[in-house]
Amino acid sequence: NTENISMNSFPFVSFAVTKNIFPALSNFLLIDVTAEMTDIVLIKKKSVTEIVSFPSGRNFIIRQISKKFGVSSQIAESILHMNNTKKSDDETAIQMQEVLSDAEKEWSIYFENAFVELSKNTTLPPFVCLTSGEDVANLYYDFLGTHKEDATAEFRKNIQIFHLDTSAMSHLYNTNPKFKPNVFLSVLTIFSSLSNH
């Protein structure tokens, strides 16, 4: 329907869907890890109050794997999948640990800077709703839960992470069982449905 086109930033779309899933939740952080970016959205009293973004997302991890193993991005994705399913050989698993450790360190520097920016005038809520691609969701879950001796240390001790994945949203949309749903397309589908009501 080309007469009904609306433009929205993904953090706003993600927030609209999240508040539909958690209608009683007033204060939380929304963290969207997309292909190239991480968006951190501060929700206070059920309203978006601030957004901080930094240039590190899923593709950064893929590029680091590609560089480490000297392979294409497609092969790097396969190596990531093998690592996720615990099917890597010992040498590959060790190299992947090194890649992911380095990726976590770099992402956490960005995250600390964003955290400091967002917490200048307020205490950040411990509840975090995390949206990311299925193949890296557990990695970012672990990144957030990693113990740090920095400005985020106390926050990380009390953090409660909810992964907004396709199963958490499955009651809000219909899908063809022949195809595996995509988390970002699912969010967009639900948002479109909400917007049309």
Disulfide bonds with the S-S distance in Angstrom:
none
